[in-house]
Amino acid sequence: MNAGITGRTPLKRLKFIRAARAAGLLVVDIKPLLMAIDAGERKVPEDIQKLLLTKIEHRKVFLNLVTNQIEEFCN
């Protein structure tokens, strides 16, 4: 996730924000990443990357749990 959105067009930035929101991330979750990019940092600081990736992993765990529960209810 390093510098991946640096230098991209506003449309690509908006697509990233929309995708992140659709994935269940809050604006507050992605704000540090966007601020680092806006500040012109060539590489997003590791702590920002780790925090966002951790939040994504937590979302995956909950989505898997819900998927399993749906399968249980439907079988």
VOGU-3710 file (C-alpha; in Angstrom, 3 decimals, decimal comma):
1> mnagitgrtp> 0,000/0,000/0,000  3,007/2,245/-0,272  2,621/5,297/-2,461  0,050/3,349/-4,423  -2,322/6,245/-4,841  0,293/8,985/-4,985  0,045/10,957/-8,189  -3,199/9,347/-9,253  -6,044/11,299/-10,691  -8,827/12,583/-8,473
11> lkrlkfiraa> -11,142/10,008/-10,079  -8,872/7,133/-9,011  -8,668/8,620/-5,523  -12,465/8,792/-5,368  -12,719/5,183/-6,579  -10,336/4,127/-3,794  -12,392/5,987/-1,186  -15,625/4,464/-2,468  -14,133/0,962/-2,520  -12,791/1,370/1,015
21> raagllvvdi> -16,171/2,623/2,226  -17,982/-0,227/0,437  -15,620/-2,632/2,199  -16,848/-1,241/5,504  -13,958/1,030/6,350  -14,795/4,356/7,892  -13,471/7,658/6,620  -11,547/7,917/9,884  -9,860/4,591/8,976  -8,565/5,765/5,601
31> kpllmaidag> -7,963/9,409/6,516  -4,367/8,899/7,783  -3,451/7,202/4,503  -4,982/9,978/2,430  -3,327/12,652/4,580  0,084/11,027/4,094  -0,486/10,963/0,349  -1,718/14,567/0,352  1,424/15,579/2,256  3,426/14,276/-0,679
41> erkvpediqk> 5,042/11,428/1,181  6,626/9,109/-1,362  6,100/6,142/0,930  3,226/5,870/3,357  4,585/5,417/6,898  4,608/1,803/8,047  2,453/2,466/11,113  -0,323/3,879/8,923  -0,102/0,878/6,602  -0,142/-1,610/9,471
51> llltkiehrk> -3,123/0,009/11,179  -5,198/0,045/7,999  -4,242/-3,518/7,070  -5,126/-4,668/10,599  -8,556/-3,064/10,306  -9,040/-4,804/6,945  -8,060/-8,161/8,460  -10,576/-7,643/11,279  -13,276/-6,944/8,696  -12,362/-10,184/6,902
61> vflnlvtnqi> -12,711/-12,175/10,130  -16,165/-10,748/10,806  -17,275/-11,283/7,202  -16,147/-14,912/7,372  -18,049/-15,346/10,630  -21,208/-13,911/9,116  -20,761/-16,073/6,017  -20,509/-19,182/8,176  -23,583/-18,188/10,175  -25,593/-17,615/6,992
71> eefcn> -24,550/-21,026/5,705  -25,627/-22,613/9,003  -29,030/-20,921/8,889  -29,629/-21,917/5,274  -28,589/-25,561/5,570
//
